[in-house]
Amino acid sequence: MEEIAATEKNKEDLLFYSRFLEKLNRIRPKQGGVKPRSPLKADDIRPLIIREGLQQIILGVTENCNMRCRYCIYSEAYSLSRNRTTKKMDLPTAKMALDYYVSLFLEGLEYNPTRLPSVAFYGGEPLMNFDLIKKCVKYLETTYPELVFRFSFTTNGTLLTEEKDDFLLEHGFFVNFSIDGPEEEHNRKRVYPGDKGSFSDVMKNAQRFMKKKSDRCGAMCVYDYKTNPFDLDAFFSTPDVPRLGNITFPNDRNGCTYYDQFSREDIAAFRKTMTEAFSYYLENDPYDENAHAFFYRIFAESASRILYSPSVLNSREGMVFPYSGPCIPGKKIFVDCTGKFHLCERVNEYFPIGNVRTGLDFENIANLINRYNEHLDSCGSCSINRACVKCYTSFTLDGLFENTSTVCKSDENQKKIELSRVFSIGETFPDLLNIKVKDHYTWLSGESSASGD
């Protein structure tokens, strides 16, 4: 009986490794790379957006903020992004943007009958123009009563009150709190003018909101080379902290000087600690998301994403983007305070794609996509091009795109580290690779990573 059991176990192992290698083989680029499709024209863009886009409109309701977070894309650390201003969006501009979005959305229902319209509010700190948020919600719910809107926004959390809580919950909002970890870590980066930390104010408001409706809020975390990942894992695994959602490093583009503060020793020490953290995670019940909230996200979910992302599993022959991972402009529509449409809330203002008065500029969008693809000069020979998720934000300058041969010099080595972790997980805990990553990000209502501060 023991021999039979062992044989069956061997068969299971062989089947697993066979399937694993088959999936891995899909990551490898075809010989000679992917043949790109012909340059796009304006007539190609509108049907693409109607069919595949319109997942969300993001209103930049203010460019002002009551905080001075050190890595903020709108701070002095980023020379190619705007700084904070006192500009606010007015109601007529917001109405025009919303009406335009809804008109396109209704047209697209033929192709996406189950999709719900999604509206996110962005800043600066969106709660500094809370009056407009309330008016937008009322306008949509009274003008389009046949539609069910998903509302969301990301906040630094310091301006939330009981009254605002009640309004947001009454109208089904999902609230993303920017929380960077325990008090010392959070206050190192997220400060008021004058450098006072914001941790106690944020947590007081977040925990009050959680007590009312814990499944309608989450946490978004930014970490860097001075972060201790073990501290983050312990903090976000406690029950009185909002569920951890999006995790990122600070943006390193747009004339970024934030990383000037880190020495080679800082970077080497961080990487060593991350290696130790990975080993610790695998040795301590890696299936328990609640016990290892941070490690589960950055190790298990990222491994699953590497293997099962559409760019890895599907042929990219003839696709709009033969390499890398940008979305078609119009998948999300970001509207600034003046009514201009932009590629994304994360892309600087040098790439407008329309405005509230004339709508999306389909010819400009086609030109932007074509220009972007022209700068993917090293992608055809890159060994990780099927696993690449870089988008516009990685290559934008002041109206120009930078070549991949310049931007991506160290990416292959980093991806090798990630792939080695994928194998380590797959060999020991194969079920972890079957995580439904999409379920987690859909839970972040509105499918938005919009961070307004």
C-alpha positions in Angstrom: 0.0 0.0 0.0 2.8 2.4 0.8 4.4 1.7 -2.7 1.0 2.5 -4.4 0.7 5.7 -2.4 4.2 6.7 -3.2 3.5 6.0 -6.9 0.4 8.1 -6.9 2.3 10.9 -5.1 5.0 10.8 -7.8 2.3 11.0 -10.5 0.9 14.1 -8.8 4.3 15.7 -8.6 5.1 14.9 -12.3 1.7 16.3 -13.3 2.3 19.5 -11.3 5.8 20.1 -12.7 4.6 19.4 -16.2 1.9 22.0 -15.9 4.2 24.4 -14.2 6.8 24.2 -17.0 4.1 24.5 -19.6 3.0 27.8 -18.0 6.5 29.0 -17.6 7.2 28.3 -21.3 4.5 30.8 -22.2 6.6 33.6 -20.6 9.4 33.0 -23.1 9.3 35.4 -26.1 8.8 33.9 -29.5 11.8 33.8 -31.8 12.4 37.2 -33.2 9.8 38.8 -30.9 6.2 39.8 -31.6 5.2 41.4 -34.9 3.4 44.7 -33.9 0.1 45.6 -35.6 -0.1 48.4 -38.1 -0.1 52.0 -36.6 -3.5 52.9 -35.2 -5.8 55.6 -36.6 -8.4 57.7 -35.0 -11.2 55.4 -36.4 -9.7 52.5 -34.6 -9.8 54.1 -31.2 -13.4 54.9 -30.5 -14.7 51.3 -30.9 -11.8 50.0 -28.7 -12.8 52.4 -25.9 -16.5 51.6 -26.2 -15.9 47.9 -26.1 -12.9 47.6 -23.7 -12.7 51.0 -21.8 -14.8 53.2 -19.6 -14.2 51.2 -16.5 -13.9 54.3 -14.4 -14.0 58.1 -14.5 -11.7 59.8 -12.0 -12.5 63.4 -11.0 -9.6 65.5 -9.7 -11.8 67.6 -7.5 -8.9 69.6 -6.0 -5.2 70.2 -6.4 -4.9 71.2 -2.7 -3.8 69.1 0.2 -3.6 69.6 4.0 -0.5 67.3 4.2 3.1 67.3 2.8 3.9 63.6 2.3 7.6 63.3 1.4 7.1 61.0 -1.7 4.0 62.8 -3.0 4.1 63.0 -6.8 2.9 66.7 -6.5 5.8 67.7 -4.2 9.0 69.4 -4.9 10.6 65.9 -5.2 9.1 65.6 -8.8 10.2 68.3 -11.2 7.9 67.1 -14.1 4.7 67.0 -12.1 2.6 70.0 -11.0 3.0 71.2 -7.4 0.0 71.6 -5.1 -2.3 74.5 -5.9 -5.5 75.9 -4.5 -7.5 75.0 -7.7 -10.8 73.3 -7.2 -13.2 71.7 -9.7 -16.5 73.4 -10.0 -19.9 71.7 -10.5 -20.5 72.6 -14.2 -17.1 71.1 -15.1 -17.9 68.0 -13.1 -21.4 67.6 -14.6 -20.0 67.8 -18.2 -17.4 65.2 -17.4 -19.9 62.8 -15.8 -22.5 63.3 -18.5 -19.9 62.5 -21.2 -18.7 59.4 -19.3 -22.2 58.1 -18.8 -23.1 58.7 -22.5 -20.2 56.5 -23.6 -20.8 54.0 -20.9 -24.4 53.5 -22.0 -23.3 53.0 -25.5 -20.9 50.3 -24.3 -23.5 48.4 -22.4 -24.2 46.4 -25.5 -20.7 44.8 -25.2 -20.5 44.9 -21.4 -24.0 44.4 -20.0 -22.9 43.5 -16.5 -20.4 46.4 -16.0 -21.4 49.1 -13.5 -20.3 52.7 -13.9 -17.5 53.6 -11.5 -16.7 57.1 -10.3 -13.6 57.9 -8.2 -12.7 61.2 -6.6 -9.1 62.4 -6.6 -6.8 65.2 -5.4 -4.8 66.6 -3.7 -6.9 65.5 -0.8 -10.4 64.9 -2.2 -12.1 65.7 1.2 -10.9 69.3 0.8 -13.7 69.6 -1.8 -16.2 67.3 -0.1 -19.1 69.6 -1.0 -18.5 68.9 -4.7 -18.3 65.2 -4.1 -21.8 65.3 -2.4 -23.2 67.4 -5.3 -21.8 64.9 -7.9 -23.3 62.0 -6.1 -26.7 63.7 -5.9 -26.5 64.7 -9.5 -25.8 61.2 -10.8 -28.3 59.5 -8.6 -31.1 61.8 -9.6 -30.2 62.2 -13.3 -29.5 58.5 -14.0 -31.7 56.6 -11.5 -31.6 53.5 -13.7 -27.9 53.1 -13.1 -26.1 51.8 -10.0 -22.9 53.7 -9.5 -19.8 52.5 -7.7 -18.2 55.4 -5.8 -14.7 55.4 -4.3 -11.7 57.6 -3.4 -8.4 57.5 -1.7 -7.8 59.8 1.3 -5.1 60.6 3.7 -7.8 60.1 6.3 -7.2 63.1 8.5 -10.3 65.1 7.4 -12.8 62.4 7.8 -15.6 63.0 10.4 -18.7 61.1 11.7 -20.9 63.1 9.3 -18.8 62.3 6.3 -18.6 58.7 7.3 -22.4 58.5 7.3 -22.7 60.1 3.9 -20.1 57.9 2.3 -21.7 54.7 3.7 -25.2 55.8 2.8 -24.1 56.1 -0.9 -22.0 52.9 -1.0 -18.6 54.4 -1.2 -15.4 52.4 -0.9 -12.8 54.4 1.0 -9.0 53.7 0.6 -7.0 55.0 3.5 -3.3 55.9 2.8 -1.5 54.1 5.7 2.1 53.3 5.4 2.5 51.0 8.4 3.0 51.4 12.2 3.4 54.9 13.7 7.2 55.4 13.3 7.1 54.1 9.7 4.0 56.1 8.7 5.2 59.3 10.3 8.6 59.1 8.6 6.8 59.8 5.2 3.3 61.1 5.8 3.5 64.4 7.5 1.6 67.7 7.9 3.3 71.1 7.0 5.9 71.5 9.7 6.7 67.8 9.7 4.2 66.6 12.3 3.2 63.0 11.8 -0.3 62.1 10.8 -0.6 58.5 12.2 -2.8 59.1 15.2 -5.3 61.2 13.3 -5.5 58.7 10.4 -5.9 55.7 12.6 -8.5 57.3 14.8 -10.7 58.1 11.7 -10.0 54.8 9.9 -10.9 52.7 13.0 -14.1 54.6 13.5 -15.1 54.0 9.9 -14.2 50.3 10.2 -16.5 49.9 13.2 -19.3 51.1 11.0 -18.6 49.1 7.9 -15.2 47.3 7.8 -15.8 45.8 4.3 -16.2 49.2 2.7 -12.6 50.4 3.4 -9.1 49.3 2.8 -5.5 50.5 3.2 -3.0 51.5 0.6 0.7 51.4 1.5 3.8 53.0 0.1 7.2 51.6 1.3 10.8 52.3 0.4 14.4 51.2 1.1 14.3 52.2 4.7 11.1 50.2 5.5 11.3 47.1 7.6 9.0 44.6 5.9 8.6 42.5 9.1 7.1 45.6 10.8 4.6 46.1 8.0 3.6 42.5 8.0 2.9 42.5 11.7 1.0 45.8 11.5 -1.3 45.1 8.6 -2.1 41.6 10.1 -3.8 43.1 13.1 -7.7 43.2 13.0 -8.0 46.9 13.8 -6.2 48.0 10.6 -8.1 48.3 7.3 -7.5 45.4 5.0 -4.3 45.9 2.9 -4.9 46.6 -0.8 -2.5 48.3 -3.1 1.2 48.3 -2.2 3.8 50.3 -4.1 7.2 51.9 -4.1 7.3 55.7 -4.6 7.2 56.8 -8.3 10.7 57.0 -9.6 9.9 59.0 -12.7 8.8 62.6 -13.5 12.2 64.1 -12.5 12.2 62.2 -9.2 14.7 63.1 -6.5 13.1 61.1 -3.7 15.6 58.3 -4.1 18.6 60.5 -3.6 18.4 59.9 0.1 19.2 56.2 -0.1 22.7 54.9 -0.1 24.0 51.7 -1.7 24.2 50.3 1.8 20.5 51.1 2.4 19.5 49.3 -0.8 21.6 46.3 -0.1 20.3 46.0 3.5 16.7 46.2 2.3 17.2 43.5 -0.3 18.8 41.2 2.2 15.9 41.8 4.6 13.4 41.0 1.8 15.2 37.7 1.1 15.0 36.9 4.8 11.3 37.9 4.8 10.5 35.6 1.9 12.1 32.6 3.7 10.3 33.5 6.9 7.0 33.7 5.0 7.3 30.3 3.4 8.2 28.7 6.8 5.2 30.2 8.7 1.9 29.2 7.3 1.9 31.1 4.0 -1.7 30.2 3.2 -3.0 32.4 6.1 -3.7 35.8 4.5 -4.8 37.3 7.8 -1.6 36.3 9.6 0.7 37.6 6.9 -1.2 40.4 5.1 1.8 42.2 3.7 3.9 39.1 2.8 0.9 37.5 1.3 0.4 40.4 -1.1 4.0 41.0 -2.2 5.0 37.3 -2.4 2.0 35.0 -3.1 -0.2 37.4 -5.1 2.7 38.8 -7.1 3.9 35.2 -8.0 0.4 34.4 -9.1 0.2 37.6 -11.2 3.5 36.8 -12.9 2.3 33.4 -14.1 -1.3 34.1 -14.9 -1.4 37.7 -16.1 -3.1 38.1 -19.6 0.2 39.2 -21.1 1.8 35.9 -20.0 -1.0 33.6 -20.9 -2.3 35.1 -24.2 -0.5 35.6 -27.5 0.2 39.3 -28.1 0.4 39.0 -31.8 -1.4 41.9 -33.5 -2.4 43.5 -30.1 -2.5 47.2 -29.6 0.5 46.9 -27.2 2.8 44.1 -28.4 4.9 44.5 -25.2 4.6 45.9 -21.7 1.3 46.5 -19.8 -0.3 49.8 -20.4 -4.1 50.2 -20.8 -5.8 51.8 -23.7 -6.4 55.5 -23.0 -10.0 55.7 -22.1 -10.1 52.6 -20.0 -10.0 55.1 -17.2 -10.7 58.8 -17.8 -8.9 61.1 -15.5 -10.3 64.7 -15.4 -8.4 67.5 -13.8 -9.8 70.6 -12.1 -10.0 72.6 -15.4 -11.8 69.8 -17.3 -8.9 68.3 -19.3 -8.8 64.6 -19.8 -5.5 62.8 -19.2 -4.0 59.3 -19.8 -4.3 58.4 -16.2 -4.2 59.9 -12.7 -0.6 58.6 -12.4 0.7 60.2 -15.7 1.9 63.8 -15.7 -0.1 66.6 -17.4 2.0 66.6 -20.6 -0.2 63.9 -22.2 -3.8 65.3 -22.5 -6.4 63.2 -24.4 -9.4 65.6 -24.6 -11.6 67.8 -22.4 -15.1 68.0 -21.1 -16.3 70.3 -23.9 -15.1 68.4 -27.0 -14.8 64.9 -25.5 -12.0 62.4 -26.1 -9.5 63.3 -28.8 -9.4 59.9 -30.6 -6.8 61.1 -33.1 -4.5 62.2 -30.3 -5.0 59.0 -28.5 -4.0 57.0 -31.6 -0.9 59.1 -32.0 0.1 58.6 -28.3 -0.2 54.8 -28.6 1.8 54.8 -31.8 4.5 57.0 -30.3 4.6 54.8 -27.2 5.1 51.6 -29.2 7.8 53.3 -31.2 9.9 53.7 -28.1 9.8 50.0 -27.1 13.1 49.6 -28.9 14.6 46.8 -26.7 11.4 44.8 -26.0 11.7 42.4 -28.9 14.9 40.9 -27.6 14.0 41.1 -23.9 13.8 37.7 -22.2 11.0 38.9 -19.9 8.8 40.9 -22.3 5.8 38.6 -21.7 6.0 39.2 -18.0 6.4 43.0 -18.3 3.8 45.2 -16.6 5.4 48.6 -17.2 3.1 51.3 -18.5 3.1 54.9 -19.6 4.3 56.1 -16.1 7.6 54.3 -16.6 8.5 56.2 -19.8 6.9 59.6 -19.7 8.9 62.8 -19.8 7.7 66.3 -20.5 5.6 65.4 -23.5 8.0 62.7 -24.8 8.4 59.0 -24.2 11.8 57.6 -23.2 13.1 54.4 -24.9 12.9 51.1 -23.1 16.6 50.5 -23.8 17.3 53.4 -21.4 14.6 52.8 -18.8 14.7 49.0 -18.4 18.4 48.3 -18.0 18.2 46.5 -14.6 14.7 44.9 -15.1 15.8 41.5 -16.3 17.9 40.9 -13.2 15.0 42.0 -10.9 12.6 39.7 -12.8 14.9 36.8 -12.4 14.7 37.3 -8.6 10.9 37.3 -8.8 10.8 34.2 -11.0 13.1 32.4 -8.6 10.6 33.2 -5.8 7.8 31.9 -8.1 9.6 28.5 -8.4 10.2 28.4 -4.6 6.5 28.9 -3.9 5.5 26.5 -6.7 7.8 23.7 -5.5 6.7 23.9 -1.8 3.2 25.4 -1.9 1.7 24.9 -5.4 -1.8 25.9 -4.3 -0.6 29.4 -3.6 -0.1 30.0 -7.3 -3.8 29.5 -7.9 -4.7 32.6 -5.9 -7.5 34.6 -7.7 -5.6 37.9 -7.8 -8.5 39.6 -9.7 -10.9 38.9 -6.8 -8.7 40.9 -4.4 -8.4 43.9 -6.7 -12.1 43.9 -7.7 -12.7 44.1 -3.9 -11.0 47.5 -4.1 -14.2 49.0 -5.3 -14.1 50.8 -8.6 -11.0 48.9 -9.7 -9.1 52.1 -8.9 -5.6 52.6 -7.6 -6.2 56.3 -7.6 -4.3 57.9 -4.8 -5.1 61.5 -4.1 -2.3 62.4 -1.8 
